[in-house]
C-alpha cells in the first residue's frame, strides 16, 4: 500500500480506539439526544397545532413538562416513596417466608427419600440460615456498612451529575436542533452529506415513533397492573404499578424485574396470591406484546426479539447499566443506519464484475 493509505488506516484505527475510550460519555450524549428527540417531537406537534414560532412552542412545551412533572411528583411520589420504603422493609420477611416454604418442601422430600427429615438434603434445608456465631454474622460490623454507605453515596452523586449533564445537553439540542445536525454533518464527506441528512432524519422519525409507542404502552401496563393488583387484594398497589410502567421501557428484562416486587408482597399474605400475581403479569405482558404495542405503534419497527435480546446483552457489556436502558433506542438507530447505508447504499449497488469469456480453442 502507498504511504497515504497506510496513513489513512492508522487514522482509522486511532479514531476507533478514541471512540472506544470515550464510550461512556458518548452513551450519555446519546441519552441526551433521545431526550431531545422527545422534546422536539412535542415542540413540532405544538407548532403544527398552534401555528406558532419555535421559541414559543419550546417555552410552552417546557412549561407543560414542568407542570406535569410537578403534578405527578405531588400526587404519585409521596405515596410511592412511602409504599416503596414499606416494600423494601417487607422484602426480607418475604424472603424468609420463601425459605421457610423451601425448607418445608425439602423436609417432605427428605422424608419420602430417607424416611426421616435428617436425610441427605440438609445442605438445602440450611440454605439461607447463617449460624449465630459465624463470622458472617459477627463480622458484619460498622466498617462494612461504612464502605457500603460511601459507595452508595458516590454512585448517587455520579448519577445526579450524569442526569444533569443529559438534561442540559438535551435542552441545548432542543433549542437549536438544525444547527447541531448540520455541525454533525460536517464530519461526513461532502458528496455524502445530503444522503447522511436523510439517514439522520430517518433515525429521528424512528425514535419519535418508538418513544410515542413506549409511552402509551407503559401507561397501559401500569394501569392494567394497578387494576389487577387491586382485584387480587395485593398491598402497595401504587408502588408496584409505577414500577411496572417504568420497567416496561426495558424490554425482556424490565417486565421480569417488575414481577418480583408484587410477588414478594403477595407471598406475605398467601402463597397462592404470589402465583396469582405471576399469572396476572404474564397476561398483562402478553396483552402488551401482542395487542397494545401493535395497536398504538403504527410505525412499529418490527425488531425481532432475538435481536433485541442480543442488543441488550452487547450494549450492557459495552456501556454498562445505562446501555441496558438505552439498548432499544440504540438498536432502533442502528437498524435505520444499517438498512439505509449498508444495505441500500452499498449492498444493493454492489454489482458483480462481468465474467471474462475465454476465446474459443483454435480449430484442429
N, C-alpha and C positions, 0 to 999 in steps of 0.2 A: 504494500500500500504506500501511497505517497505521504509526504510529511503532513499535508493538510488533512488527510483522512485520519491519520494517527492522532493529530491534534483534536479533531472533532470527536473521536472515540474517547479520548482522555477527558474531554469536557463533558461528554455524556455520562461517563462513569462518575465523575466528580459531582455532577448535578444530582444523580440518583443517590449517592451517598449523603449529600447535603439534605435532600428531601427526607431520607430515612432518619437522619439525626434530628430533624425538625418535625417528626410525625405527630408528636403530642400537641405542639402549638398549632399545627395545620388542622388537626381534627377539631380544635376549639374554634378556629376560623370557619371551618365547615359548619359547625353548630350555629355560629352567628349567621352564616348565610341561610341556613334553614329557617331560623327565626325571622330573619329579614324577609325571606320569601313569604312567610305567613303574614307579616305586616304589609308587604307590598300587595299581596292579594286583597287584603281588607281595604287598603287605600284605593286600589284600582276599582273595586266594587263600589265604593262611595263616590268616586269620580264619575262613574257611569250613571249612578242613580241620581246624584245631586247636581251633576254638571257644574262642578266647582274646581278651582285650581288645585294643583297637587299639594302645596303647603297647607291649604285649608283642610283638605281631606286627611292629610297626615296628622294635623292637630286634633281633628275630630276622632280619628282612629285611636291615637294615643290616649285621649280623654276617655273614650269608650272602654278601652282595655283597662285603664286605671280604675274606672268606675266599677267594671265587672269584677276586677281583682279585689277591690275593697269590699264590695258586697259579698263576694264569695268568701273572703277571709273572715268577715264579721259573722256570716251565717254558718260556715262549714268548719273553719279552722278550730274554734274553741271546743265544740263537741268532738271533733275529730281527734284533737290532741288529747282530750280527756279520755276518750274511749281507746285510743291507741296506747296511752300510758297504762290503762287498765288491762288492755290486751297483752302488753309486754309483761305485766305482773302475773297474768294468768298462764302464760306460756310454760313456765317451769312446772306449775301444778298439772297442766295438761300433759306435759312430757312424763311426769311421774305417774300419772294415771295410765298413759300408754304403756310405760314399762311394767306397771302392775298387771295390766292385761296380758302382756307378753310373758311375764313370769308365770301367771296362772296357766297360760296355754302350754308353756314349757313343762310345768309340773304335770299337767294332764298327759302330755305326750310321754314324759318320763315314766309315769305310772303304767301307761299302755305298753311301753317297750321293756321296762326293767322290773315292773311290779311294785315299785315304790317311787317316792318323789326325790330320792337321792341318787338317781342313776347317773349316766354319763353326760347329762346335759347341764351340769352345774355351772359350767362356764357361761352358758347362755342365761341361766337363771340369775346369776350375779352380775349381769350386764347393767351398767349404769349405777351400781351400788358401791361407791368407794368406802373402804374401811375407815372407821372413825380415827384410828391412829396412823393412817397412811400419810406419807409426805404430801400427797396431792391435796389433802385437807389442811394439814398443818402448815404447809409451805406457801399457801396462797395468802401471803401477808400484804403488808402495806406497799412493799416495793412493786409487786406485780400490778396492783391496782393503780399505782402511780404511773408506771410505764404505760399501761393501757390508757389512762386518762390523758397523758401527754400526747399519745398517738392519735386519740380521737380528736382532741383539740386542734392538733396540727392538721389533720385531714379535713376537719371542718373549716379551718381558716383558708386552706388551699381551695376547697370547694367554693367558698364565698368569693374569693378573688377571681377564680375562673368564671363564676357566674356573672360577676360584674363586668369582666372583660367581654364575655359573649354578648351581654345586653348592650354594652356601649358600642361595640363594633356593629351589632345588628341595627342599632338606631342610626349610626353613621351611614351604613349601606342603604337603609330605607330612605334616608333624606335625599341621596343622590345615586340611585341605582345605575342609571345610564353612564355616569362618569366612572364608576368603579368597573362596570363591564367593559367600557372602552379601554380603560387602563390595563385590564387583564388581556384584552385582545392585542395590545402592543407586543406581548410576548410571543405572539403567533406570527409566522412568516406572512408577508403582505399578500401573497397570492391566495392564501387560505383564510384570510380574516373574515370574509363575507360568509363563508361556509361555517366557520367557527362561531360566528354570531348566531347563526340559525341553530347550531347544536346547543349553545348556551340557553337560548330561548326555549328550546325543547326540554332541556333539563328543568328550567323554571316552571314550565307548564306541568311537567310530570310531578314535580314536588308539590305544586299547588293542589293538583288532583289528589295526591296521596294524603296531604295534610287535611283536606276537607273530609275525605272519607274516614280517616282515622279519628277525627274529632267526633263526627256523628256516631261512628261505631263505638267509641269509648263511652259516650253518653248513654247509648242504648244498653251496653253491657253493664254499666254501673246501675242504671235504673232497673234492669231485669234482676240483677243480683240483690238489690235492696228489696224488691218485691218478694223474691223467693225466700230470702233470709227472714223477712218479716212473717211470711206464712208458716215457715218452719219453727218460728219462735226462738231463733238464734239471737243472742245478745250482740251488742256492739255493731248494729246494722250500718250506721253511717260510716264508721271507720273502714269496715270491710268493703262497702260499696265504693267508696272513694279509691281504695287500693285496687279494686277490680278494674275500675275505669282507667286509673293511671297506668297500671301494669299491662293493660291491654295494648298499649303503644308498642311494647316489646313483644314481637311475635314469638310463638312457641314457648319461650322461657317465662314471659310475664304471666300468662294465664295459669301456668303451673304454680308459680310462686304465690299468686293471689289466692289459690285454693288452700294453702297451708294454714293461714291465719284463721279463717272461719271454721275450718275443721278442728283446729285446736280448741277454739271456744266451745264448739258444739260437743266435743268429747268430754268436757266438764259436766255437761248435763246428762248425756246418754250416748253410748257407742253408736246406736242406730242413727242418731242425729248427724254424726260425722259422716256416715255413709250417705245419708240423705243430702248433705251439703255437697259431697263429692259428685253425686248424681246430678244435682242442680247445676253445678258449674260445668259439668260435661255437656248438659243440654244447652246451657247459655252459650258456651263456646262453639257448639255445632250450629246453633242459630246464627251466631255472629259470622262464622266462616262461610256458611252456605246460603244464608238468606239476607242478613243485614248488609254485610260488606258488598256483595254483588249488586244490591239494590241501590245503595247510596253512592257507590263509586262508579259512576257512569264511564269514566275514563280509567277504569281499573287497569293496572299494568300487567296483570297475569304473571306475576313472579311465581315460579314453581316452588313448592315447599322445600324440596331438597336443596335448591339453590339458595333459598332464604336461610335455611339452617347452616349451610356451608359458609355463607356470608357472615352470619353471626359468629361462627367459630373463628374464621380468619380475622375479622375486624376486632374481635375481642382479644385475640393473641397479639395483634399488631398494635392496637390503640388502647387496650385496657378496658375497664368498665364502661367508659364513655363510648367506646367502639361498639359495645353491645347495644346501647341505647340508639346509636346512630346507624346501626347496621342496615336497616331497611332503606332510609333515605340515601345512604351511600350506594346500596345495591340498585336503587332506582336510577340514580345519576349514571352509574357505571353501565347499566343496561342501555340507556339512551346513547351514551358515548360509543359503546361497542357496536350498537345497531347502526348508528349514523356514520361513524368514522371508519371503524374496522371493516364492517360488513358492506355497507353501501358504497363508501368512497374507495375502499381498497379491494376487498374480495370480489365484489360484483364486477369491477372493472378489470380484474386480473385475467387476461386472456392468455391462453397457451400459445406458445410460439409455433408457427406453422412448421409441420414436419417437412424436412428436406427430402425430396424424391431423388432416389438414385437413378442414374441413367441406365437404360436397358443394356443388357450384355450384348456385345457385338455378335452378329450372326456368324455361325460357323462356316 
